[in-house]
Amino acid sequence: MNHKDSSYFVLLLLILFSFPPIFGFSQDSLFLKSPNNYSVLDTSKAKLLDSHAKRLYLSREYEKADSILNIIGMIYYKSFGEGSLEMAEFWHHKGMVSHKMSKYDFAIEFYKKGLKIRLKLLSNFHHLVAKSYNSIGVSYYSKGDLNSSIEYYRKALEIRIKVQGEKHKEVASLYNNIGVSYKDNGNLDTSLDYLLKALNLRLVLFGEENGEVASSYNNLANTYEKMGDYENAKKFTLKSLNIRLALFGEENEDVAASYFNLGDFYEKIGEYDDARKIKQKSLDIYLALFGEENEDVASAYNNLGNTYETIGDYKEALNNFQKALDIRLRLFGINHKEVANSFNDLGSFYQTMGEYDIALKYKTNALKILLNIEGKNQFNLSALYNNIAITLKSLGEFKKAIEYYLLSLKIKFELLGENHVDVAIGYNNIGIAYGSINEHEKALEYKKRHWRYF
């Protein structure tokens, strides 16, 4: 344990021993219990703790922040009551921390607890209610439930426009969030409409040289790229990068992110050497800023590994994938979404190398982690089920592959709806797999469902 950790635990123990042990917490939810003879706690301690929790949150020490928040919840519950605005704020902060720990179902549950209190005590058209709706939308987005994310973003948008008017930065943020959700949902024309609304409003509010304007250009580039309009994708990616360079200089994490996006663009259009060089530049900036032990550095290694795999430099690809995994394991332990992503990418790497047993092992490990931390109905799981099915097909285990394709399809159908291209692709994959085991009627059934989309 280093000095920083030691100081944290000393503070936590001092605080805990200053309060009687009256509250019980379960793993699934927070339950607060109080005996009748318990005296009112000193709320000034809650303010001190809240400041400490914010520092931990900003330094990405989310589990420690969560521990402090639980103590704040005890104080607020006894001092202000279960249905107080203070408890609403507590639940909202619990949601924020749970979201950062990739526990999206918990985050949504906590946000909704806070929302329920705010709706009861405040006007339906209150900025804190809008804040709750937006946060719920963000967690649904991260969970992969894009329809629900759009629903909650729209609720927040309605309130923001009514309370703060059309020309407000929060309105621009919500246009942006809705646009990004529509982009991922495959509704690209609607995505473009909302993203352009966000950009134009931000230009009016902030002018060209602004970080949020740079983010708008970046999101527009992503949508244009998905539409196959590579000329506009490149134009807006470079606009975003140049604004960030002018604002922040070369050694900045947003600049590093822009370089990565530019590298990703070059990779998609087949200019792999430029992609590799620019992604290496992104990695070098992250390393200069944060050192080796950082989650953005791990992501940069992982992304560079994907590029090396694409160009056929398998030794460098494996080296970068392994570095990413090692950093993530040290930072997060094994039970984390980013570790699952590393296992999945290593599984895909060994799939490319034709080492299917090793590929299946890594992908299965990724699945175990995601099932443990995210539950059974997550979009990330859908992609992973699909990846496992591909490996099982390569091993000749077609019936098991169909089982995993069906699991993948079920999630896509529930989260995206029947008319989404990814659902159509899922039908096609199942049809091909049934054809491989000579079940031609089943194969034709799923092929017909696929053809209906087109």
C-alpha positions in Angstrom: 0.0 0.0 0.0 1.5 3.4 -1.0 1.4 6.6 1.1 -1.6 7.9 -0.8 -3.7 4.7 -0.2 -2.6 4.7 3.5 -3.8 8.3 4.0 -7.1 7.5 2.4 -7.8 4.5 4.6 -6.8 6.3 7.8 -9.2 9.1 7.0 -12.0 6.6 6.1 -11.4 4.6 9.4 -11.5 7.9 11.5 -14.8 8.9 9.9 -16.4 5.4 10.2 -15.5 5.1 13.9 -17.0 8.5 14.6 -20.4 7.1 13.6 -22.4 4.3 15.2 -22.7 1.2 12.9 -26.4 1.8 12.0 -26.5 1.4 8.3 -26.5 -1.8 6.2 -25.4 -2.0 2.6 -26.1 -4.9 0.2 -24.2 -5.6 -3.0 -27.2 -5.0 -5.2 -28.5 -1.8 -3.7 -28.0 0.6 -0.9 -30.3 0.1 2.1 -30.3 2.6 5.0 -31.5 1.7 8.4 -31.8 3.9 11.4 -32.8 3.2 15.1 -35.1 5.6 16.8 -32.5 6.7 19.4 -29.9 7.8 16.8 -28.9 11.5 17.1 -28.6 13.9 14.2 -25.3 13.7 12.5 -23.1 16.6 11.9 -23.8 17.7 8.3 -20.5 19.7 8.2 -18.7 16.4 8.0 -20.8 15.6 4.9 -19.5 18.7 3.2 -15.9 17.8 4.0 -16.5 14.3 2.8 -18.2 15.5 -0.4 -15.1 17.6 -1.3 -12.9 14.5 -0.7 -15.2 12.3 -2.8 -15.1 14.8 -5.7 -11.3 14.8 -5.6 -11.3 11.0 -5.7 -13.8 11.0 -8.6 -11.7 13.5 -10.6 -8.6 11.4 -10.0 -10.5 8.4 -11.3 -10.4 6.6 -7.9 -14.0 5.6 -8.2 -14.2 2.8 -5.7 -12.8 5.0 -3.0 -15.2 7.8 -4.0 -18.0 5.3 -3.7 -17.0 4.4 -0.2 -17.0 8.0 0.9 -20.4 8.6 -0.8 -21.9 5.8 1.2 -21.0 7.6 4.4 -22.4 10.9 3.0 -25.6 8.9 2.3 -25.8 7.9 6.0 -25.5 11.5 7.1 -28.0 12.9 4.6 -30.5 10.1 5.4 -30.6 10.8 9.1 -30.2 14.6 8.9 -32.6 15.4 6.1 -34.8 12.3 5.5 -35.1 9.8 2.8 -37.1 12.1 0.5 -34.9 15.1 0.7 -33.2 17.0 -2.1 -29.9 16.2 -0.3 -30.7 12.5 -0.7 -31.6 13.1 -4.4 -28.1 14.6 -4.9 -26.5 11.7 -3.1 -28.3 9.2 -5.4 -27.2 11.2 -8.4 -23.6 11.1 -7.3 -23.9 7.4 -6.7 -25.1 7.1 -10.2 -22.1 9.0 -11.6 -19.6 6.8 -9.8 -21.4 3.6 -10.8 -21.4 4.8 -14.4 -17.6 5.4 -14.3 -17.2 1.9 -12.9 -19.2 0.5 -15.9 -22.0 -0.6 -13.6 -24.7 0.9 -15.9 -27.7 -0.8 -14.5 -26.8 0.4 -11.0 -26.2 3.9 -12.3 -29.6 4.0 -13.9 -31.2 2.7 -10.7 -29.5 5.3 -8.6 -30.2 8.1 -11.0 -33.9 7.2 -11.1 -34.0 7.2 -7.3 -32.7 10.8 -7.4 -35.1 11.7 -10.2 -38.1 10.4 -8.3 -37.3 12.7 -5.4 -36.7 15.7 -7.6 -39.9 15.1 -9.5 -41.8 15.0 -6.2 -40.2 18.1 -4.6 -39.5 20.3 -7.7 -41.4 21.4 -10.8 -41.4 18.9 -13.6 -39.7 21.6 -15.6 -36.6 22.1 -13.4 -33.0 22.1 -14.5 -32.1 19.4 -11.9 -34.9 17.2 -13.3 -33.3 17.7 -16.8 -29.9 16.9 -15.4 -31.3 13.6 -14.1 -32.9 12.7 -17.4 -29.7 13.5 -19.3 -27.6 11.3 -16.9 -30.0 8.4 -17.3 -29.7 8.9 -21.1 -25.9 8.7 -20.9 -26.0 5.5 -18.9 -28.5 3.9 -21.3 -26.3 5.0 -24.2 -23.2 3.3 -22.6 -25.3 0.2 -21.9 -26.2 0.1 -25.6 -29.9 0.8 -25.2 -30.0 3.6 -27.7 -33.7 4.0 -28.0 -34.0 4.5 -24.2 -31.0 7.0 -24.3 -32.8 9.0 -27.0 -36.1 9.0 -25.0 -34.4 10.4 -21.9 -32.3 12.9 -23.8 -35.5 14.2 -25.4 -37.1 14.6 -22.0 -34.1 16.6 -20.8 -34.1 18.7 -24.0 -37.8 19.7 -23.6 -37.1 21.0 -20.1 -33.9 22.8 -21.1 -35.6 24.6 -23.9 -38.6 25.6 -21.8 -36.5 26.7 -18.8 -33.4 28.1 -20.4 -34.4 28.8 -24.0 -33.1 27.6 -27.3 -29.7 29.4 -27.1 -28.2 27.6 -24.2 -25.1 25.4 -23.9 -27.0 22.5 -22.3 -29.5 22.6 -25.2 -26.5 22.2 -27.6 -25.1 19.3 -25.5 -28.4 17.5 -25.7 -28.6 18.0 -29.5 -25.2 16.5 -29.6 -26.1 13.6 -27.4 -29.2 12.8 -29.4 -27.2 13.0 -32.6 -24.5 10.6 -31.4 -27.2 8.1 -30.3 -28.9 8.3 -33.7 -25.5 7.8 -35.4 -24.9 4.6 -33.4 -28.5 3.5 -34.0 -27.9 3.7 -37.8 -30.3 6.7 -38.4 -27.6 8.8 -40.0 -29.7 11.5 -41.6 -31.4 12.3 -38.3 -28.0 12.1 -36.6 -26.6 14.7 -39.0 -29.6 17.0 -38.4 -29.0 17.0 -34.6 -25.2 17.3 -34.8 -25.5 20.3 -37.1 -27.9 21.9 -34.7 -25.4 21.4 -31.9 -22.6 22.7 -34.0 -24.4 25.8 -35.2 -25.6 26.7 -31.7 -22.1 26.2 -30.2 -20.7 28.5 -32.9 -23.2 31.2 -31.9 -22.5 30.7 -28.2 -18.8 30.2 -28.2 -17.3 31.1 -31.6 -15.0 28.8 -33.6 -12.1 28.5 -31.2 -13.8 26.5 -28.5 -13.4 22.9 -27.2 -17.1 22.1 -27.5 -17.1 23.3 -31.1 -14.1 21.0 -31.7 -16.1 18.1 -30.2 -19.0 18.9 -32.5 -16.7 18.8 -35.5 -15.4 15.5 -34.3 -18.8 13.9 -33.9 -19.9 15.2 -37.3 -16.8 13.6 -38.8 -17.8 10.2 -37.3 -21.3 10.4 -38.8 -20.0 11.4 -42.2 -17.5 8.6 -42.0 -20.3 6.1 -41.3 -22.2 7.5 -44.2 -19.2 6.9 -46.5 -18.6 10.6 -47.1 -14.9 10.5 -46.4 -14.2 13.9 -47.8 -16.4 15.6 -45.1 -15.2 13.1 -42.5 -11.6 14.2 -43.1 -12.5 17.9 -43.3 -14.2 17.9 -39.9 -11.6 15.7 -38.2 -8.9 18.2 -39.2 -11.1 21.1 -38.1 -11.4 19.5 -34.7 -7.7 18.8 -34.4 -6.7 22.3 -35.5 -8.9 24.0 -33.0 -7.6 21.8 -30.2 -4.0 22.4 -31.2 -4.7 26.2 -31.2 -6.4 26.1 -27.8 -4.2 23.6 -25.9 -0.9 23.0 -27.8 0.5 19.6 -28.8 0.7 18.0 -25.3 -3.0 17.7 -24.5 -5.3 14.7 -24.1 -8.0 16.1 -26.4 -5.3 16.7 -29.0 -4.2 13.1 -28.5 -7.8 12.0 -29.0 -8.0 14.0 -32.2 -4.8 12.4 -33.6 -6.3 9.0 -32.8 -9.5 9.8 -34.7 -7.5 11.0 -37.7 -5.5 7.8 -37.6 -8.7 5.8 -37.4 -10.0 7.7 -40.4 -6.8 6.9 -42.4 -7.1 3.2 -41.4 -10.7 3.0 -42.7 -9.7 4.4 -46.1 -6.8 1.9 -46.3 -3.9 4.3 -45.7 -2.4 2.1 -43.0 1.1 3.6 -42.8 -0.3 7.1 -42.1 -2.8 5.5 -39.7 0.0 3.8 -37.8 2.2 7.0 -37.6 -0.6 9.2 -36.4 -1.8 6.7 -33.8 1.8 6.4 -32.5 1.8 10.2 -32.2 -1.4 10.0 -30.1 0.2 7.3 -27.9 3.3 9.4 -27.4 1.3 12.4 -26.2 -0.6 10.2 -23.7 2.7 8.8 -22.4 4.2 12.2 -22.0 1.1 13.4 -20.1 0.3 10.5 -17.9 3.1 7.9 -18.0 2.6 4.2 -18.6 0.0 3.6 -15.8 -3.0 5.2 -17.4 -6.3 4.0 -19.0 -5.9 6.3 -22.0 -2.4 5.0 -22.6 -3.8 1.4 -22.4 -6.5 2.3 -25.0 -3.9 3.8 -27.3 -1.8 0.7 -27.1 -4.8 -1.4 -27.8 -5.9 0.7 -30.8 -2.4 0.7 -32.2 -2.4 -3.1 -31.8 -5.5 -3.2 -34.0 -3.7 -1.2 -36.7 -0.6 -3.5 -36.6 -2.9 -6.5 -36.9 -4.6 -4.9 -40.0 -1.3 -4.3 -41.7 -0.1 -7.9 -40.9 2.6 -7.0 -38.4 1.4 -9.6 -35.9 4.4 -9.4 -33.6 3.9 -5.7 -32.9 0.1 -6.2 -32.7 0.5 -8.8 -30.0 3.0 -6.7 -28.2 0.6 -3.7 -28.1 -2.4 -5.8 -27.1 -0.4 -7.4 -24.3 0.8 -4.0 -23.0 -2.8 -2.7 -23.0 -4.0 -5.8 -21.0 -1.2 -5.6 -18.5 -1.9 -1.9 -17.8 -5.6 -2.5 -17.4 -5.1 -5.4 -15.1 -2.9 -3.3 -12.9 -5.2 -0.4 -12.9 -8.6 -2.1 -12.6 -8.1 -5.8 -11.6 -9.7 -8.5 -13.7 -13.4 -7.6 -13.2 -13.6 -4.6 -15.4 -15.1 -3.8 -18.9 -11.7 -2.6 -20.3 -10.0 -5.8 -19.3 -12.9 -7.7 -21.0 -12.2 -5.6 -24.1 -8.6 -6.5 -24.1 -9.4 -10.2 -23.8 -11.9 -9.9 -26.7 -9.3 -8.1 -28.9 -6.7 -10.8 -28.0 -9.3 -13.4 -28.9 -9.9 -11.7 -32.3 -6.1 -11.6 -32.8 -5.7 -15.3 -32.2 -8.7 -15.9 -34.5 -6.9 -14.1 -37.3 -3.8 -16.2 -36.6 -5.9 -19.4 -36.9 -5.3 -20.4 -33.3 -9.0 -20.9 -32.6 -8.7 -22.7 -29.2 -6.7 -19.8 -27.7 -9.2 -17.4 -29.4 -12.1 -19.1 -27.7 -10.4 -19.0 -24.3 -9.8 -15.3 -24.4 -13.3 -14.5 -25.7 -14.9 -16.8 -23.1 -12.9 -14.9 -20.4 -14.2 -11.6 -21.7 -17.8 -13.0 -21.6 -17.5 -14.0 -18.0 -16.3 -10.5 -17.0 -19.1 -8.7 -18.9 -21.8 -11.0 -17.6 -20.5 -10.3 -14.1 -20.4 -6.6 -14.3 -23.1 -5.7 -16.9 -25.8 -8.3 -16.7 -27.3 -10.2 -19.6 -28.9 -7.5 -21.8 -26.0 -5.3 -22.9 -25.0 -4.3 -26.4 -21.4 -5.1 -25.7 -22.5 -8.7 -24.9 -24.2 -8.9 -28.3 -21.0 -8.2 -30.1 -19.1 -10.7 -27.9 -21.7 -13.4 -28.4 -21.3 -12.9 -32.2 -17.5 -13.0 -31.9 -17.6 -16.3 -30.0 -20.0 -17.7 -32.6 -17.4 -16.9 -35.3 -14.7 -18.8 -33.4 -17.0 -21.8 -32.8 -17.8 -21.9 -36.5 -14.1 -22.0 -37.2 -13.8 -24.9 -34.8 -16.6 -26.7 -36.7 -19.0 -26.4 -33.7 -21.9 -25.1 -35.8 -24.7 -25.9 -33.4 -23.0 -24.1 -30.5 -22.2 -21.2 -32.9 -26.0 -20.9 -33.7 -26.7 -20.7 -29.9 -24.4 -17.8 -29.6 -25.6 -16.1 -32.8 -29.2 -16.4 -31.4 -28.1 -14.8 -28.0 -26.5 -12.0 -30.0 -29.6 -11.5 -32.1 -31.9 -11.4 -29.1 -30.0 -8.5 -27.6 -29.8 -6.6 -30.9 -33.5 -7.1 -31.5 -34.5 -5.8 -28.0 -32.1 -2.8 -28.1 -32.2 -1.8 -31.7 -35.6 -3.0 -33.0 -36.4 -5.3 -35.9 -35.6 -2.8 -38.7 -31.9 -2.2 -37.8 -29.2 -3.3 -40.2 -27.3 -5.2 -37.4 -30.4 -7.3 -36.8 -30.5 -8.1 -40.5 -26.9 -9.1 -40.4 -27.7 -11.3 -37.4 -30.4 -13.1 -39.4 -27.9 -13.7 -42.2 -25.2 -15.1 -39.9 -27.7 -17.6 -38.4 -28.9 -18.6 -41.9 -25.3 -19.3 -43.0 -24.7 -21.4 -39.9 -27.8 -23.5 -40.4 -26.7 -24.0 -44.0 -23.4 -25.4 -42.8 -25.2 -28.2 -41.0 -27.5 -28.9 -43.9 -30.6 -27.6 -42.1 -31.8 -25.9 -45.3 -35.3 -25.0 -44.2 -34.0 -23.1 -41.2 -31.3 -21.5 -43.3 -33.9 -20.3 -45.8 -36.1 -19.0 -43.0 -33.4 -16.7 -41.6 -32.1 -15.7 -45.0 -35.6 -14.5 -45.9 -35.7 -12.4 -42.7 -32.4 -11.0 -43.8 -33.6 -10.2 -47.3 -36.7 -8.4 -46.0 -34.4 -5.6 -44.7 -33.1 -4.9 -48.2 
